[in-house]
Amino acid sequence: MKLYRRYVGREVMGAVLLVLLGFLALFAFFDMLGEIRNVGQGGYQLHHAFAFVLLRIPGRVYELMPIAVLIGTLYALSTLARHSEITVLRVSGLSSGGLLTVLFQVAGVLAVLTFLIGEYVAPPSERAAFQLRSKERTGMVGQDLRSGLWVKDERSFINVRIVLPDTRLRGIRIFEFDEDAKLRSMTEAAEGEYVVPDSWRLTNVVQTVLEGGRAEVRSVPDMQWRSALNPDILAVLLVSPDRMSLRHLSAYTKHLADNHQTTNRYDIAFWKKVIYPLAGLVMVALALPFGGAHSRVEGVGLKIFVGVMIGTLFHMLNGLFSNLGAINHWSPLLSAATPSVLFLLAATAMIWWVEKR
C-alpha cells in the first residue's frame, strides 16, 4: 500500500509541475507581448524586456501555484480513474481519507515551496523587474533604504522619507548637482503633493543654495517643483502590499500604526500572505470528488475546464474579499481567509456527497 501511495503522489506531483510549467510559458508569452510595446522607449531594448519577463517568473509561480495544484490533481486523478487504477487502489484498501492524506502530503510540500518563493524570492525579484524597466525607460532609478526612498533624476538625487498610499510625499530632500558633480543646492520640504501634469507642490520648504563659496538659506511656505518623478514611477519603485514579504509587511504596518495611519490594507495583505500557500490543500480536496470518479477521455477535458473555472473563481474571490475588507474595514483575518474557507466547505460537502453515493 505504501508503494501505491508513493505512486499516486508522484503522479500528482508530476502533473502539477507540468501544468505549472505550461502556465508559466503562457504568461511569459503574454508578458513578452506586453513588453514589446515598450521597446524603444528611452534605453529600453529587447534584452531588457526578456530580463523583465524572467524576473517576474517567481511572482507568477506564487500566483499560479494553487490553480496549478487544482488542475494538475484533477488531471492526475482523472487519468488514474480512466485506467481503473483508482478502483484497484480502493479494492486494495485505500479509502477516500487515505487518498486525501496522500494528496495533502503533496500539497503540503508545494505549500512550503509557495511560502518560500512568496517570502524570499518573489518580492526582491518583482522589485528588480520594475526597477529595471523604470531605469531603462525613464533614466530614473530608486532604492528603498532605512533613510527612505532614494531616486536619481538626471543630476538630482531625491530622498523621500515616507510615501503615503495616496502618493503624497513626506520628508523630502532634493540634492541638486551641477555638471561638475558639485552640490549646487539642497531643498528640504515637509510634504509634497503631485500636480498634473508634471510638477509637485512642496510645503514648508527650506532651500540651501551654494554659490561662490557661500551658502544662502531661503524659507518659503510652498513652491512648485518640476520633476520627471511621478506617482506611476513611485508605484514601480515601491512594492505593493501583495508583493511584500511578511517581515516587511509587519515592519511597515507597525510604522503606519506608530504614525496613526490606516493599516487595514496591509493587515489584510499580511494574513493573505500567511493563508495563501495553504490554498493548495483546499485545491486537492476540491479535486478529489471531481477526479476520483471513472471517466472517458472526453470527461478528462471537461474536468480540466471545470478546474480552470474554479481556479479563476478562487483568484477573483481572493481579490474581491481583500478589496471589500479594505473598503468596509472588515477583520483582516476574515477578509483573507473567507475564500479559502468557502472553498474548503464546498470540498467537504462534495466529498461527503460522493461517499454517500
ZITAFEN-V274586 format. One record per residue. N is the residue number from 0. RES is the residue in one letter. PHI is phi in whole degrees, 0 to 359 (999 if undefined). Layout:
N & RES & PHI
N & RES & PHI
This chain:
0 & M & 999
1 & K & 297
2 & L & 296
3 & Y & 297
4 & R & 298
5 & R & 296
6 & Y & 298
7 & V & 297
8 & G & 300
9 & R & 295
10 & E & 297
11 & V & 293
12 & M & 300
13 & G & 298
14 & A & 294
15 & V & 297
16 & L & 295
17 & L & 295
18 & V & 296
19 & L & 298
20 & L & 298
21 & G & 298
22 & F & 297
23 & L & 297
24 & A & 297
25 & L & 295
26 & F & 291
27 & A & 296
28 & F & 297
29 & F & 295
30 & D & 299
31 & M & 294
32 & L & 301
33 & G & 293
34 & E & 284
35 & I & 302
36 & R & 295
37 & N & 271
38 & V & 297
39 & G & 102
40 & Q & 276
41 & G & 65
42 & G & 258
43 & Y & 283
44 & Q & 241
45 & L & 299
46 & H & 292
47 & H & 292
48 & A & 297
49 & F & 299
50 & A & 297
51 & F & 300
52 & V & 297
53 & L & 295
54 & L & 292
55 & R & 275
56 & I & 300
57 & P & 304
58 & G & 295
59 & R & 295
60 & V & 301
61 & Y & 298
62 & E & 292
63 & L & 270
64 & M & 304
65 & P & 300
66 & I & 294
67 & A & 296
68 & V & 297
69 & L & 298
70 & I & 291
71 & G & 297
72 & T & 293
73 & L & 302
74 & Y & 295
75 & A & 296
76 & L & 293
77 & S & 296
78 & T & 294
79 & L & 297
80 & A & 292
81 & R & 295
82 & H & 269
83 & S & 64
84 & E & 286
85 & I & 297
86 & T & 299
87 & V & 298
88 & L & 296
89 & R & 293
90 & V & 297
91 & S & 283
92 & G & 110
93 & L & 276
94 & S & 279
95 & S & 297
96 & G & 296
97 & G & 294
98 & L & 294
99 & L & 295
100 & T & 298
101 & V & 300
102 & L & 295
103 & F & 296
104 & Q & 297
105 & V & 296
106 & A & 296
107 & G & 296
108 & V & 298
109 & L & 292
110 & A & 295
111 & V & 297
112 & L & 298
113 & T & 298
114 & F & 298
115 & L & 297
116 & I & 293
117 & G & 293
118 & E & 268
119 & Y & 244
120 & V & 252
121 & A & 297
122 & P & 302
123 & P & 293
124 & S & 293
125 & E & 296
126 & R & 299
127 & A & 297
128 & A & 297
129 & F & 286
130 & Q & 292
131 & L & 300
132 & R & 296
133 & S & 296
134 & K & 296
135 & E & 286
136 & R & 277
137 & T & 246
138 & G & 78
139 & M & 252
140 & V & 222
141 & G & 224
142 & Q & 214
143 & D & 265
144 & L & 243
145 & R & 298
146 & S & 279
147 & G & 114
148 & L & 269
149 & W & 248
150 & V & 226
151 & K & 257
152 & D & 230
153 & E & 55
154 & R & 262
155 & S & 246
156 & F & 245
157 & I & 244
158 & N & 242
159 & V & 240
160 & R & 289
161 & I & 223
162 & V & 250
163 & L & 282
164 & P & 303
165 & D & 270
166 & T & 71
167 & R & 289
168 & L & 249
169 & R & 229
170 & G & 69
171 & I & 260
172 & R & 228
173 & I & 238
174 & F & 255
175 & E & 251
176 & F & 248
177 & D & 270
178 & E & 294
179 & D & 267
180 & A & 63
181 & K & 260
182 & L & 296
183 & R & 260
184 & S & 201
185 & M & 229
186 & T & 243
187 & E & 242
188 & A & 221
189 & A & 289
190 & E & 207
191 & G & 224
192 & E & 233
193 & Y & 289
194 & V & 240
195 & V & 298
196 & P & 259
197 & D & 208
198 & S & 217
199 & W & 236
200 & R & 262
201 & L & 265
202 & T & 240
203 & N & 53
204 & V & 262
205 & V & 236
206 & Q & 242
207 & T & 251
208 & V & 252
209 & L & 259
210 & E & 207
211 & G & 60
212 & G & 77
213 & R & 243
214 & A & 241
215 & E & 246
216 & V & 255
217 & R & 237
218 & S & 239
219 & V & 225
220 & P & 293
221 & D & 200
222 & M & 202
223 & Q & 268
224 & W & 233
225 & R & 270
226 & S & 204
227 & A & 287
228 & L & 293
229 & N & 215
230 & P & 303
231 & D & 295
232 & I & 292
233 & L & 299
234 & A & 296
235 & V & 272
236 & L & 281
237 & L & 258
238 & V & 266
239 & S & 292
240 & P & 306
241 & D & 293
242 & R & 260
243 & M & 279
244 & S & 282
245 & L & 300
246 & R & 297
247 & H & 290
248 & L & 298
249 & S & 297
250 & A & 293
251 & Y & 289
252 & T & 298
253 & K & 297
254 & H & 298
255 & L & 296
256 & A & 297
257 & D & 296
258 & N & 260
259 & H & 58
260 & Q & 248
261 & T & 294
262 & T & 244
263 & N & 303
264 & R & 300
265 & Y & 283
266 & D & 296
267 & I & 296
268 & A & 298
269 & F & 297
270 & W & 289
271 & K & 298
272 & K & 295
273 & V & 287
274 & I & 274
275 & Y & 304
276 & P & 301
277 & L & 282
278 & A & 299
279 & G & 300
280 & L & 295
281 & V & 293
282 & M & 295
283 & V & 291
284 & A & 294
285 & L & 292
286 & A & 288
287 & L & 301
288 & P & 293
289 & F & 284
290 & G & 274
291 & G & 284
292 & A & 277
293 & H & 295
294 & S & 209
295 & R & 276
296 & V & 300
297 & E & 298
298 & G & 294
299 & V & 297
300 & G & 299
301 & L & 296
302 & K & 293
303 & I & 297
304 & F & 297
305 & V & 299
306 & G & 298
307 & V & 298
308 & M & 295
309 & I & 295
310 & G & 298
311 & T & 296
312 & L & 298
313 & F & 298
314 & H & 298
315 & M & 293
316 & L & 294
317 & N & 301
318 & G & 293
319 & L & 297
320 & F & 292
321 & S & 296
322 & N & 292
323 & L & 297
324 & G & 296
325 & A & 291
326 & I & 289
327 & N & 263
328 & H & 58
329 & W & 286
330 & S & 301
331 & P & 302
332 & L & 296
333 & L & 296
334 & S & 297
335 & A & 283
336 & A & 269
337 & T & 305
338 & P & 302
339 & S & 294
340 & V & 295
341 & L & 299
342 & F & 291
343 & L & 293
344 & L & 296
345 & A & 297
346 & A & 296
347 & T & 298
348 & A & 296
349 & M & 291
350 & I & 297
351 & W & 298
352 & W & 295
353 & V & 295
354 & E & 292
355 & K & 290
356 & R & 291
